[in-house]
Amino acid sequence: MPGRVLKVSGVKALVDFDGVRREVRVDLVNAKIGDYVIVHTGYAIEKLDRKEAEETLRILRRLI
């Protein structure tokens, strides 16, 4: 599930996953506030285009 970066502090970021907030490491990507990321085992591993991330979230919400 894509998450939106809310805050960046060094190598850590606060990421919102559709209402659930988690602290993740952003060592592997150059994430900034407002970016969407894919996270695996606590690390952001990929940045997503905003439009792609929002479409993915829309689809996932319909499935739940």
C-alpha positions in Angstrom: 0.0 0.0 0.0 1.4 3.4 -0.9 2.1 5.8 2.0 2.4 9.6 2.0 5.5 11.1 3.6 4.3 13.6 6.3 7.7 14.5 7.9 11.3 13.8 7.3 14.0 13.9 9.9 17.4 12.6 8.8 17.1 9.0 7.6 13.7 8.6 9.1 10.2 9.7 7.9 6.7 9.7 9.3 4.5 8.0 6.7 0.7 7.9 6.5 -0.8 4.7 5.2 -4.4 5.8 4.7 -4.8 6.8 8.4 -2.1 4.6 9.9 1.1 6.4 10.6 4.5 4.7 10.9 8.1 5.7 11.2 10.1 4.3 8.3 13.7 4.6 7.1 14.3 6.5 3.9 17.9 5.7 3.3 17.2 4.0 0.0 15.1 6.7 -1.6 15.3 10.5 -1.7 11.8 11.1 -0.1 10.5 14.5 0.7 7.3 15.7 2.4 4.3 14.9 0.1 6.0 12.0 -1.7 4.3 8.6 -1.9 6.5 5.6 -1.1 6.3 1.8 -1.0 7.7 0.4 2.2 9.0 -3.1 2.9 10.2 -4.2 6.4 10.4 -0.6 7.6 12.4 0.8 4.6 11.0 3.0 1.8 12.1 1.1 -1.3 10.4 3.1 -4.0 8.8 6.4 -4.7 5.5 6.5 -6.6 4.0 9.2 -8.9 1.2 11.0 -7.0 -1.4 10.1 -9.6 -0.4 6.4 -9.6 -0.4 6.3 -5.8 -3.8 7.9 -5.4 -5.3 5.6 -8.1 -3.9 2.6 -6.2 -5.3 3.8 -2.9 -8.7 4.4 -4.6 -8.8 0.8 -5.9 -7.7 -0.7 -2.5 -10.4 1.3 -0.6 -13.0 -0.2 -3.0 -11.8 -3.7 -2.2 -12.1 -3.3 1.6 
